[in-house]
Amino acid sequence: MQPVIFKHADQQSFDATRILGVDTGGTFTDFVYYEQGKLNIHKVLSTPHAPELAILQGIKELGLEKQLDNLSIVHGSTVATNAVLEKKGVKTVYISNTGLADILTIGRQARKELYNLCPRPESPPVPRSLCYEVNSRVSASGRRLQSLSDNELLQLNDFIRQHQPQAVAINLLFSFLDDQDECRIEESLKKNFPELLISRSSEILPEYKEYERGIATWLNAWVGPLVQGYLKRLIQAIKPAKLAVMQSSGGTIAAEKAADQAVRMLLSGPAGGLAGAKYIAAQQTDLLTFDMGGTSTDVAVIEGELQLTSEGHIGDYPVAISMVDMHTIGAGGGSIAYLDAGGVLQVGPESAGASPGPACYGRGGKQATVTDANLILGRLSAQAFLGGAMSLDISAANKVIEKLAKSLSLSVTAAASGIIQVANEHMSRALRVMSIQRGIDPKTLTLIPFGGAGALHVCALADNLQMSRVMVPVHAGVLSAFGMVVAPHTRDASHTINLLLEATLETQMQQQINKQLKILSRRGIAELKSEGINESQISTHYSVDLRYAGQSYTLNVPWTEQARSLNIALQAFHQLHQKRYGHQHDQPVELVNVRVKVSAPPITLSLPELLPATEAARVTAKRQVYGIDRAVPVYQRQQLLSGHQLEGPALIVEQVSTTWLAPGWQCTVDSIGNLILRKW
C-alpha cells in the first residue's frame, strides 16, 4: 500500500520521530506506523496464546525488524482484559481488617437474575483460605483506633510463606484517610518476598466504598504478574525500541510503570479507538462511536472530550478506576450464530476469535459467523480481503450457514441476512444504552463506525436510530492503533474527602479542595517528568464528584481554581443531574472525590488534504449483493478524491475495511478522505 503523507507544524524538529501504534484485538492485531510525515497501516491475525508473536510478525512484515533504534511503540494490550474475562488470574492473597475478609465475596448483594430463586452458585473472587485478617482499624473520621503490631506482621509473613502466592492485595478500612498500616504491610512483604507483586488500595484507588476499592486492588494484583510477564517479554523482544501502553482513560503510560498498574489497562484497546475518533473528527464535537472488531463491539459518546467513568464493569466485576465510558457487547465479525433451545436465531456473545476464526478464513472454523454472512451476501470480496493479502473461502462460509438455513427452512442467503439483522439489533440496543437511556437524542449526534467490520453495518444502525449523519473516518479499520499514535501521555489520580458543601464556608472549602488537588497534581507531574517529559508541556485538569446528600452515586463536573469555583461546580452539577435523570433537587450537595488529570500533548499530525475531484469517481468493479436487483458498483477508497459523491447501493473497499453504502444513502468525500454519509 502507498504510504499516506502527513504534515507537521514543526517538520524540522519532528522528522526524527518514529512511532508504531499497535492494537491487539481478539481476531486481528492492527499496526499504524508513522515516520517523517508518512503513515503505513497493516494487519495480521492475532495470536491469543502469546500476543507478542503477532506484534513481532507485524514489525517484521512492516520492515522494521532491523530498524528498532529510536522507535517508540504504543501498545493497546488485551492481556489484562482477557485474564479477567476468562477468570485466569494468578494465586493472590487478600489482606483486610478483622471481620472484613468476606467483603469481595458479599459485594453489593446484587443478583444477576432477580427472580431466580435457585441461582447457580459462583466462586468467590478470592478463596476463603487465601484471605487474611489483621487487627488494624481507622475510624470514618480518620482517627486511629488500633495499630498493627510487629507480632502480627511476623504472623502475616508466615502465612505468605506457607501459601506462596504470586501476588498480594491489601485493602484496609478507611486507608484513604490513613494508609500507615497498609504501607507497613507492603514494606514488610517487599523486604521478605521481593518477587511478590503487592497491590495497596491506598495507592491504587484512595477512595471510599471498601468493596469497589477492594475489587480494584485485587484485580490489579490478580492479573498484575501476567501483565508484568507479558510486557517484560515484549520489551525484551523489541529492544532497543521504547514501549508505552495505552491506559483505559485514553492516555499512555511507560510500559515499566504500566506493569504495576494492570487494572488501568482493562480498556486499553477501545480507549485508543476513542482517541483516534476524537482526533480525526476534530470539527465534530458530539459523536456516537461504535468500534466493531472481530470479537466485540464497543459503544461510546464523545461530547467535546472523552467521557470517563468510575462506575465501569469488566465481566462480573465493578472497576472504579477512571476509564472511558463505554458499553461493550459480544457482537463482532467473529460472533457465532446459532439456534437457541427454542429454535430462535441468536448471534454472540461467543466468538470464533482468531483461531480458528470464521469458517471463511479457511482455518478450521465450523460455525457460522457475522463475517461469513457478510461474505455470502456479497458485501465482502473473497479475493480482495485485507487488500488481497488474504483470500476468503466462500464455499466454507456457505457450508456452515447452510446448516442454520435448513433448520430455519430458509435459503442460505436469507439465513445470512437474518444473522446480520440480529447482530444489527444487538448493536442498535447498545447504541441506545449510551444515548437515549442517558437523555441524549441520537439524532443530534454524528455516528462514527470503526474497527474492521463497523462500516459494513453503519447505515442499518443509523436507520434503526433515525440518525441522518454518519462519518466513516479515514483508516477506520485501524483507528484504535491510530489513536495510540496520537494519544497524550497522562496520569489520573483521585482521592475521597467527603465534604458537605455549605455556601457560608465557600472560601474555606475552596482552599481545602484546592490543597488536595495540588497534592495529586504534583504527584502526577512528577511521574510524567520521570518519563522524560518537560514540565512546561504538562497541563492539568481538575474535576470533582458531587451528589445530593443521601445519594449513593455521583456525577463528575469540572473544577477550576478561580473565584467562586464552588458555585460554578454546583451549577454544573444541577444541570447535569437534570439532563441525566430529568430532575434536580433543592437540597444539600456533597463533594465525595476530587480528581486530577495531568497530561502532555501527543505528536500533532496534520491530516493531508486530497486533491479536488474533477470527474466522477471511477467504478473498479461490480458485484451482486443480496437484496439489490442490479449489480452494485465497487469503489476503491484510496482512489476517491475530495468532493466525490456516491449514491447507494455501493461498496467502498480499502485495505483494512469495507463500507456498505445502503440504498437511500449518499456519500461525500471530505477534504482529508473521511466519508460523510447522509440519508437522502
Phi, psi and omega in degrees: 000141178290137180293150175267133184270132176242153176244152179231145184299330180235070188301324184297316182278347188256350185302332183280351185285129176229117184231136177239116174268131183230122178243114179269114178254179181291333181246313182240153169250122186258146181230137170230117184247125179247133174206124173048050175082003180244147183231128175242144179238155184201156176222143169223159176293139180290160176236082189304328181291334179207085187304332182294337181294318178295323179296315179294324177296315179296320178300319180293315182291336175277357179077024183257001186304325181251019181230044184275348177297137177059022176261130175255126179249128176246123193238133170259110188257142177255008184300311180295316181300310182297321180298320179290312182297322181271358180054051182238048176281183183266170178294119188230133173266136180249123183250126181219181177287160176304127179089358185240018183291340184266009184303315183292330179284318181288318179059224178259011180056030178271134182257143178295320181241101190301322187256010176276111183281348180231062181293152178291128179295140180244147180291141178293155178305316179237125176304145182303329182292342180256009176263135182230131182254141179236150180275086178215139181207133174239139181282170180295341177267358179094005180280132181284121181260325181208128181260152179288132181271159178296325180295321178294326176297321178296318178295321177297316178299322177295321178298315179296319180297323181289318186267340176050059176284169174266342182209159179226135175246126182249121182220092180261148183300131178058032178293342177288345175264326180210108184257018186301312183287325175300317180294323178296318178298314180300314182298318181294316182290321178298323181294319185265339181224072186298341182277348182289141168271123183246123181247121186247127187297326180290348175258318183287314184208082182283064181229164178288180187075090186296331180291308180297320178296319180294318179297315180299318181293317179294316178302318180299320179284320187297320181253355183304311180299327177294316179294317178301313181298317180296312182294324178296318178296318182291317178301317181294320184289332185256005179307141007266017178296153178264144183239130171238158184236141177284134177265163180297341182272358177097010177233167184258159178217145179302141185301324180297324178282324183296330182301333179263001183232049185302326183295339179274006181247011188291337175240039186302306182293308179304325178297325177297322178298319179293322177297320178292319179297316179298320183291312185287325181265045187303327183276348178258117186267333183245108189235145169243112187252148168220127183254104182255107178257209182276335188247324186214171175233130180248129183241138181207160174247136174242115177248084183082296179243164175299133179273126181252156177219154172245019180236031180282170177225145170233114185061233182271001192247135172287142179234104185276001175290143179299125180212163178300140184275105181215163179242127184245136176230159180274068177223107179217184180300330181267004181298135187272134176264139182202170175257131179281185185298336179267005180080017181265138180291128178233154177227123179074181002280351180295140184236151175284347177061209179267336181222108011275345183083181176304154182303324184292348177286346178071029181244022175099007179296135185245000183237148182289141179229174178297320179297318176301319180295317179297324178293314180298324182283354178089008182276343174242148178263128180295331184266338188250022180289138185053044177066024181091356181286343182217132178258150182253146182264097184290331179292323178293319178296318180298321183295315183286326179284332179299326178299315178293319183300319180296319180293332181265358184057043179235165171287165180298317181291324178293322177294319178297319178297322177297321178300315180296319180296319179295315178299318179297323180292322176300315182289324177298321179297319179295322178295323178292324179302318184274351181239284186301317182289352177249016177079020181249127178281114183298338180293343178269358184252162172259125181276126182237110178267145170207187193086164186299330187250354188302315186289345176289335188248356194295322182295318179296319180293318178298319177298318181297328181259007180057037177267145183243356181240124179225141173231119174266104188293155175300137182059039182301328183292341180231032187294329178295318178293323176296320180299329178289330177292323186256008181284146178282161169279129184220162167221137177242136179219152180213163177200137178276134175233344175045084186230120176281119188281129179230129183300328182290342181245028187304310183297313181299318181292319178301319179295319180295317180293315181297325180298315181292323178296321179296321179299314180293319182293322178298321179295316180294319179298319179298322180291320178293321178297327179293342177266010176090014181269131180290134183299331180294341180270352188270131175246157184233136178235128181253147173208164181224150175261119182243156175204158171289142180306128181102344178280160180261337185241158187241165170238140182264130179228154180295157177224134176240162181271003183287170178300145179061027179296328178296315180295321179296318180295321179296317178298317179296322180295312180301317180295318180292322178296319178297317181291317185284318188245355177084008179199166172219161185245155173257074181209166185303150180245140180248134173266119186264304183234149168253145183227145179228136173235116175253137185213152174243140185295145176280184172295151181253114178256132175257109184298136185288148177270137179283158173294146179289144180287134178248351177209172183296153178297144184274130175278122184265342179193172173226146186218144175281127179238135183303134177090354180248129188276004177219162180297138184266132178291145179243130180242143173271122187298323182291348178266352181283144182242166182301127178096350177300138178238134180233150178240138179284152010277141178199158175243132178243111187252149175213182187297321191243003177193172178225138177253125174262110178269101188287161175304141181090000179244147179237144181239134173237133179272125181274186190292338181250005175103001174293146177263115180262112183258136179223144176284137180222000000 
